[in-house]
Amino acid sequence: MTADASPPLAKPSRLGIVDGLRGYALFGLFLVHMTGYFELYNARPTPSLVQDGVLLLFLGKSFTLLAICFGFSFFIMMDGARRRGQPFAGRFAWRLGILFVVGWLHSLIYRGDIIAVLATAGFLLIPFDRVRSTRLLLILAAFLLLQPFLLVRIVAGHYGAAWALADPFFYNDGGAMRPSLFGSFGELVQANYVAGKVSKWSYYLETGRIVQILGLYLIGLVLGRERFFAEPERFARLRLGALIVAALVIVPLVYARHWACCYRHGPYYWTDILLAGWLDIAGMAISLLLFVQLWLWGSGRLLERLIPAGRMTLTLYIAQSLVFVPVYYGFGLHLWDRITQIESLLLGIAAFAVQLIFATFWFRYFLYGPLEWLWRAATKLSLDVPFRRAKEPLKAQAT
């Protein structure tokens, strides 16, 4: 994993294990959204074992897993274009621009949208494709994951800098919450048009999440170059060592968070944010490593059921909001203050099972998810992109 030059690679192909991992991440993210009432939980916080369990397993971990998969997909596309002798950086930037527009439109309904954020960080990733040293990429990733801006803010706060002691800007949501709770659909869109976006982006910038995402992208890029998913047997010892390290750092990080807990601003507050980000990375690493190991131990047949969801993540992610924002929000069924945590969890599990069935059925007849196909066609500026699967010859069907 630390070689400066990547080994010769076979022609890359779509890896089921990565699609399965992406499907698992989507499942976890969906359960976080469901038990958090699509970001309305803080309007009526009711701590419970259900909430604690979902947050422990998935909060922050699913998002970071998706970022790892994004970096891996970047490698696949850039490497494939390089093999064909075609420049792809410009086309990839155009692809990200389309994704950003999709995320921006989605955020008008659900301000917690992560698509626009992932697309924005993706622009920062493009130049790193020219960095051929794996060691250098890992050093850069480690530096970014250490959250240098937060470290500076913590130190500045200890020395009394006013800017470092001020309340986080994202505390002021500009009145975006109330339309979500009680407003009409038009009021929700109007609030999310400006106030919701300011609140969300200030959160990603102030907490260093955007820096963390870029660091995770670089890790995904390295995993692709080193064929971590394509040839997982080669990395058995590395996976075991990484799993042990990730598990060992959990306890001191939890203890340190307890020490830094319950401040609303200042260096201790930002220390808590910093430690929470490191905990998310450690938890994500454990999830990823266990997923790969279970896949290799023969649990792949069960985990393979997540592949269809992983292949249409964009479609399902947006569909989840289109269906369940009206379920929880004030302009719809207004369930945010009428449903229990356990009911919301069970509803989420049942709904994801339906999504898996739909995705599995869909790919019997189509090559891409609906939005994935539109995204691909828009990237190529052509509708001449295969969509339906070719029917097998009758003779082949008979055999």
Secondary structure, 3 states (H helix, E strand, C coil): CCCCCCCCCCCCCCCHHHHHHHHHHHHHHHHHHHHCHHHCHHHCCCCCHHHHHHHHHHCCHHHHHHHHHHHHHHHHHHHHHHHCCCCCHHHHHHHHHHHHHHHHHHHCCCCCCCHHHHHHHHHHHHHHHHCCCHHHHHHHHHHHHCCHHHHHHHHHHHCCCHHHHCCCHHHCCCCCHHHHHHCCHHHHHHHHHHHHHHHHHHHHHHCCHHHHHHHHHHHHHHHHHCCCCCCHHHHHHHHHHHHHHHHHHHHHHHHHHHHHCCCCCHHHHHHHHHHHHHHHHHHHHHHHHHHHHHHHHHHHHHHHHHHHHHHCHHHHHHHHHHHHHHHHCCCCCCHHHCCCHHHHHHHHHHHHHHHHHHHHHHCCCECCCHHHHHHHHHHHCCCCCCCECCCCCHHHHHC
